[in-house]
Amino acid sequence: MVGGLADNTKKKNKKKKRGGSNRKMTAEQTSAFKSVSEWVYLDRPNSSTSSSWVVDDFGVQKSLGRGMEKMVFELHSHSKHSDGFLSPSKLVERAHGRGVKVLALTDHDTMSGITEAVETARRFGIKIIPGVEISTIFSPRNPKMEEPVHILAYYSSCGPMRYEELEKLLANIREGRYLRAKDMVLKLNKLKLPLKWEHVTKIAGKGVAPGRLHVARAMVEAGYVENLKQAFARYLYDGGPAYSTGSEPLAEEAVRLICETGGLAVLAHPWALKNPIPIIRQLKDAGLHGMEVYRSDGRLAAFSDLADTYDLLKLGGSDYHGRGGNGESELGSVNLPVLVLHEFLKVARPIWCGAIKDILESYAKEPSDSNLGRIARFSRMGSFKESSPLSCGKDLIDCCLSSWLTTEEWQSAEFEAIRLKLSHASIGLTGVQVPIETK
């Protein structure tokens, strides 16, 4: 019902792309742009300024003159660690080529590709938001209204608090994905399509939980369908003859866990839902922060209105998988207005700052290898030792987080107390050396 109402804005967008007007930024847009760019370039002060910028009729930044960098945020992307076609490194390289400045890697039910993405991003000056797209199920009292729901989670540079708790949930989903994919293959076999399980796992790759896309790719390679679209349209769509469910948690439970572990919870592609309104209402009660509203073809007006109704952030991303073809949106192709980016960071940054503080406090209380690992979970320790050895825990944390927390945030009394404690913890080649307590 809601999907049918979208999108007057989209039609207008196409017209404007052919010759939309340029406007100088309003005072509000200028302030928002300054705040966003300062966060993007925390480790590179004075890298960008709004003085030579204008916005189009939709509030999206447009550059005037050479050397100016547009603030492109890509908040929904996938790599080979789930059902994408590119490695995290290649994904980051492509994002750089598309002008992306902030990239959220949101693989399905795993964060295993984040470290590689972060390491590559350092070479290109891209900021990585550690993310994950969690597969869940919305299960109301009426079984006929049950349907799969995907929740995007965005975390700080240190990742989730209570990481083990989140990873347990994700591991359970991944295990269910194996069983689900096997059941899909079995159903296809019964439909006289003798697809082999080994073919599916080979496409997925070692250690990757197979998904529908891997099954679809195997079907194409085996010659049972002409393309991926046909595989989904005939067999693998929700409720289709070869569709199967896994062991997904309830959507509300996933949203609550994201909130409890220091993440921002966002509903992915709500236009794909059969009954979006009751789902949005229930997830908002569970703590949902936002929903995708923007796509590469414009803003979906009906879902924008729903976001306003439930006081949710209006976000969006390309959902890039790297499969190619005309049907896929490119990295960085979703134009998020500067005010939207500002609202996103205004909500997210206090949450992330609190999560970072919690993780640092755990290390300050017990400067062990395991607690150090929580701080540098998505950074290879070797990269910090290549140039100059780090004499103490404070140096490591300064190095890890200099591109994430502002000077003002660092200078708060809480962080200063943590830094003081960490000044006594030294880091050796094998990890952290716990100091002897002295009175």
C-alpha positions in Angstrom: 0.0 0.0 0.0 2.7 2.5 1.1 5.0 1.5 -1.8 2.4 2.5 -4.3 2.4 6.0 -3.0 6.1 6.7 -3.8 7.3 9.0 -5.3 6.4 12.4 -6.5 9.8 13.5 -5.4 11.5 10.9 -7.6 9.8 12.2 -10.8 10.8 15.7 -9.9 14.3 14.6 -9.2 14.7 13.3 -12.7 13.7 16.6 -14.1 16.0 18.5 -11.8 18.9 16.3 -12.8 18.7 17.6 -16.3 19.0 21.2 -15.2 18.2 21.9 -11.6 19.0 25.3 -10.1 21.9 26.0 -7.8 21.4 27.9 -4.6 23.8 29.2 -2.0 23.6 27.3 1.3 21.3 28.7 3.9 22.8 29.4 7.3 21.4 26.1 8.6 22.9 24.2 5.7 26.3 25.9 6.1 26.4 25.1 9.8 25.4 21.5 9.1 28.0 21.1 6.4 30.7 22.5 8.6 29.8 20.0 11.4 29.7 17.0 9.1 32.9 17.9 7.3 34.7 18.5 10.6 33.8 15.0 11.7 34.8 13.4 8.3 38.2 15.2 8.4 39.0 14.9 12.1 42.5 13.6 11.3 42.9 16.2 8.5 41.8 19.6 9.8 41.1 22.3 7.3 40.6 19.8 4.5 37.3 21.1 3.4 35.2 24.2 3.6 31.7 25.2 2.6 32.7 28.6 1.2 32.7 27.4 -2.4 29.7 25.1 -2.1 26.1 25.4 -3.3 23.2 23.0 -2.9 20.6 21.9 -5.5 16.8 22.1 -5.0 16.9 19.0 -2.8 19.6 20.2 -0.4 22.3 18.0 -1.8 25.8 19.6 -1.9 27.3 20.5 -5.3 30.9 21.5 -5.8 32.0 24.6 -7.6 35.7 24.7 -8.6 38.5 22.2 -8.5 39.9 20.6 -5.4 36.7 20.7 -3.4 35.5 17.4 -2.0 31.8 16.5 -1.8 30.6 14.8 1.4 29.4 11.5 0.0 28.2 9.0 2.6 27.6 5.4 1.5 25.6 3.7 4.3 24.7 0.4 2.8 27.2 -1.9 1.0 28.3 -5.6 0.9 31.5 -7.5 0.2 32.5 -11.1 -0.4 32.2 -11.7 3.4 28.5 -12.1 2.8 26.8 -12.0 -0.6 28.8 -9.2 -2.4 31.1 -9.8 -5.3 34.1 -7.7 -4.2 36.6 -8.1 -1.4 36.4 -5.4 1.3 39.6 -3.9 -0.2 38.2 -3.8 -3.7 35.0 -2.3 -2.4 36.9 0.5 -0.6 38.9 1.2 -3.8 35.7 1.4 -5.8 34.1 3.7 -3.2 37.2 6.0 -3.5 36.8 6.1 -7.2 33.2 7.1 -6.8 34.1 10.0 -4.4 32.8 8.3 -1.3 34.3 9.9 1.9 32.4 7.8 4.5 31.6 4.1 3.9 29.6 1.8 6.0 30.3 -1.9 5.3 27.1 -3.7 6.2 27.6 -7.3 5.3 24.8 -9.7 6.1 25.1 -11.1 9.6 28.9 -10.7 9.9 31.4 -8.0 10.7 34.4 -10.1 9.5 35.3 -7.8 6.6 35.6 -4.6 8.6 39.3 -5.0 9.5 40.3 -5.3 5.9 38.1 -2.4 4.9 39.6 -0.2 7.6 43.2 -1.0 6.6 42.5 -0.2 2.9 40.5 2.9 3.8 43.6 4.4 5.5 45.3 4.6 2.1 42.5 6.5 0.5 41.4 8.8 3.3 38.0 7.2 3.7 36.3 6.8 7.1 34.8 3.4 7.7 31.7 3.0 9.8 31.7 -0.6 11.1 28.2 -2.0 10.3 26.2 -5.1 9.8 22.8 -5.9 8.2 21.0 -8.3 10.5 18.5 -10.8 9.2 15.4 -10.9 11.4 11.8 -12.0 11.3 8.7 -9.9 12.2 6.3 -12.4 13.8 3.0 -10.8 14.8 0.1 -12.8 16.3 -1.3 -13.4 12.8 1.1 -15.9 11.1 0.0 -14.6 7.7 1.7 -11.3 8.5 5.0 -12.8 9.4 7.8 -11.6 7.1 11.6 -11.2 7.0 13.0 -7.8 8.1 16.6 -6.5 7.7 18.0 -4.2 10.3 21.2 -2.1 9.6 23.4 -1.5 12.6 26.1 1.3 12.6 28.8 1.2 15.3 31.8 3.3 16.4 35.4 2.6 15.4 35.7 0.2 18.3 32.7 -1.7 17.3 29.9 -3.0 19.6 30.1 -3.0 23.4 29.5 -6.6 24.6 30.7 -7.8 21.2 30.5 -11.4 22.2 26.8 -11.1 22.8 26.2 -9.6 19.3 28.5 -12.1 17.7 26.6 -15.0 19.4 23.4 -13.7 17.7 25.1 -13.3 14.4 26.7 -16.7 14.5 23.4 -18.3 15.2 21.9 -16.6 12.2 24.9 -17.7 10.0 24.4 -21.2 11.1 20.8 -21.0 10.2 21.8 -19.6 6.8 23.6 -22.8 6.1 20.6 -24.9 7.0 18.4 -22.5 5.0 20.5 -22.7 1.9 20.6 -26.5 2.1 16.8 -26.6 2.3 16.6 -24.3 -0.8 18.8 -26.7 -2.7 16.7 -29.6 -1.6 13.5 -27.8 -2.7 15.1 -27.0 -6.1 16.1 -30.7 -6.5 12.5 -31.7 -5.9 11.5 -29.1 -8.6 13.7 -31.1 -11.0 16.6 -28.7 -10.8 19.5 -30.9 -9.7 21.6 -28.1 -8.2 24.6 -29.3 -6.2 25.3 -28.1 -2.6 29.1 -28.0 -3.4 28.4 -25.6 -6.2 26.7 -23.2 -3.8 29.4 -23.3 -1.1 32.1 -22.8 -3.7 30.5 -19.6 -4.9 29.9 -18.4 -1.3 33.6 -19.0 -0.5 35.3 -20.4 2.5 33.8 -19.5 5.8 30.9 -17.5 4.2 27.4 -18.4 5.2 25.5 -19.0 1.9 22.5 -16.8 1.1 19.9 -16.6 -1.6 22.2 -14.8 -3.9 24.7 -17.6 -3.8 22.0 -20.1 -4.6 20.8 -17.9 -7.4 24.3 -17.5 -8.9 24.7 -21.3 -8.8 21.4 -21.6 -10.7 22.7 -19.2 -13.3 26.0 -21.0 -13.7 24.3 -24.4 -13.9 22.0 -23.0 -16.7 18.7 -23.5 -14.9 17.8 -19.8 -15.2 19.1 -17.0 -17.5 20.0 -14.5 -14.8 19.7 -13.6 -11.1 16.5 -11.7 -11.6 14.8 -14.8 -13.1 16.1 -17.0 -10.2 14.4 -14.8 -7.7 11.3 -14.2 -9.7 10.6 -17.9 -10.3 12.0 -19.7 -7.3 13.7 -17.7 -4.5 11.3 -14.8 -3.7 9.8 -14.5 -0.3 7.3 -17.4 -0.1 8.5 -18.8 -3.4 8.6 -22.5 -4.3 12.3 -22.8 -3.2 12.2 -20.2 -0.5 13.2 -21.2 3.0 13.6 -19.5 6.4 16.5 -19.7 8.7 17.0 -19.1 12.4 16.5 -15.4 12.4 15.8 -13.6 15.7 12.7 -11.4 16.2 13.2 -8.0 14.7 12.5 -6.2 18.0 15.1 -8.3 19.8 17.7 -7.4 17.2 16.9 -3.7 17.5 17.1 -3.8 21.3 20.5 -5.6 21.2 21.9 -3.0 18.7 20.8 -0.2 21.1 22.3 -2.1 24.1 25.6 -2.6 22.4 26.2 1.1 21.3 24.8 1.0 17.8 22.4 2.9 15.7 19.5 0.7 14.4 18.0 1.5 11.0 15.3 -0.4 9.0 16.6 -1.4 5.7 14.6 -1.1 2.4 11.2 -0.8 4.0 9.6 -0.6 0.5 10.3 -4.3 0.2 8.0 -5.1 3.2 4.4 -6.2 2.7 3.1 -4.5 5.8 5.6 -1.8 6.7 3.4 0.3 9.1 2.9 -2.2 11.9 6.6 -3.2 11.6 7.8 0.4 11.8 5.5 1.1 14.7 6.7 -1.9 16.7 10.4 -1.4 16.0 10.2 2.2 17.0 8.9 1.1 20.4 11.9 -1.3 20.6 14.3 1.6 20.0 14.7 1.9 16.2 16.6 5.1 15.3 15.9 5.4 11.6 14.8 3.9 8.3 16.0 4.0 4.7 14.0 6.6 2.7 16.5 7.7 0.0 17.5 5.6 -3.0 19.6 6.4 -6.1 16.4 7.3 -7.9 15.3 9.8 -5.3 13.5 10.1 -2.0 10.4 7.9 -1.5 7.8 10.3 -0.3 5.5 7.8 1.4 8.3 6.4 3.5 9.7 9.9 4.2 6.2 10.7 5.7 6.3 7.5 7.8 9.7 8.4 9.1 8.3 11.9 10.1 5.3 10.2 11.7 7.4 8.0 13.9 10.2 10.5 14.5 12.8 8.4 12.7 16.0 9.4 10.9 15.6 9.4 7.1 18.7 7.7 5.6 19.6 5.5 2.6 22.3 3.7 0.8 22.9 1.9 -2.5 22.8 -1.6 -1.1 25.7 -2.2 -3.4 26.8 -5.9 -4.0 29.0 -5.5 -7.1 27.0 -7.9 -9.2 27.0 -5.4 -12.2 24.2 -4.8 -14.7 21.8 -2.0 -15.1 19.6 -3.0 -12.2 22.1 -2.2 -9.5 22.8 1.2 -7.9 26.4 2.3 -7.8 28.4 3.0 -4.7 27.8 6.6 -3.6 24.8 7.1 -5.9 22.3 7.9 -3.2 22.4 11.7 -2.7 21.8 12.4 1.0 21.1 16.1 1.7 23.6 17.8 4.1 20.9 18.3 6.7 20.2 14.5 6.6 23.8 13.8 7.2 23.9 16.3 10.0 20.9 14.7 11.8 22.4 11.2 11.4 25.6 12.2 13.1 23.8 14.3 15.7 22.0 11.2 16.8 24.8 8.7 16.2 27.9 10.4 17.7 26.7 10.6 21.3 25.8 6.9 21.1 29.2 6.0 19.6 31.0 8.3 22.1 29.3 6.5 25.0 30.2 3.1 23.5 33.9 4.1 23.0 34.0 5.4 26.6 32.6 2.1 27.9 35.1 0.0 26.0 38.0 2.2 27.1 36.9 2.1 30.7 36.9 -1.7 30.6 40.5 -1.5 29.4 41.5 1.1 32.0 40.1 -1.1 34.8 41.8 -4.2 33.4 44.5 -3.5 30.8 44.6 -7.0 29.4 45.1 -8.3 25.9 41.5 -9.2 25.6 40.3 -5.7 26.6 42.9 -4.2 24.3 41.5 -6.3 21.5 38.1 -4.7 22.0 39.6 -1.3 21.4 41.5 -2.3 18.3 39.1 -5.0 17.1 39.0 -3.6 13.6 42.7 -2.6 13.4 45.6 -4.8 12.7 48.0 -4.2 15.6 51.0 -4.4 13.4 50.1 -1.3 11.5 50.6 0.7 14.7 54.1 -0.7 15.3 55.5 -0.3 11.8 56.6 3.3 12.1 57.1 4.0 15.8 56.6 1.8 18.9 53.7 2.8 21.2 55.0 3.4 24.7 51.7 3.1 26.5 48.0 2.3 26.2 47.2 6.0 25.9 49.3 6.3 22.8 47.5 3.3 21.2 44.1 4.7 21.9 45.1 8.2 20.7 46.3 6.5 17.5 43.1 4.4 17.1 40.6 7.1 17.8 42.2 10.4 16.6 39.9 10.2 13.5 36.8 9.5 15.5 36.5 11.7 18.6 36.8 15.5 18.6 39.2 17.4 20.8 36.2 18.6 22.8 35.1 15.0 23.4 38.6 13.9 24.4 39.0 16.8 26.8 35.9 15.8 28.9 36.6 14.9 32.5 35.5 11.3 31.9 38.0 10.7 29.1 40.8 12.6 30.8 40.4 10.2 33.8 40.6 7.2 31.5 43.7 8.6 29.7 45.4 9.1 33.1 44.8 5.5 34.0 46.1 4.3 30.6 49.3 6.3 30.9 50.6 3.6 33.2 49.8 0.7 30.9 52.6 -0.2 28.5 52.4 -2.2 25.2 55.0 -4.7 24.3 55.4 -6.5 21.0 53.1 -9.3 22.2 50.5 -7.0 23.6 49.8 -5.2 26.8 52.0 -5.2 29.8 49.9 -4.8 33.0 51.6 -2.4 35.4 52.2 -3.4 39.0 49.8 -1.6 41.3 51.5 1.0 43.5 50.0 3.1 46.3 
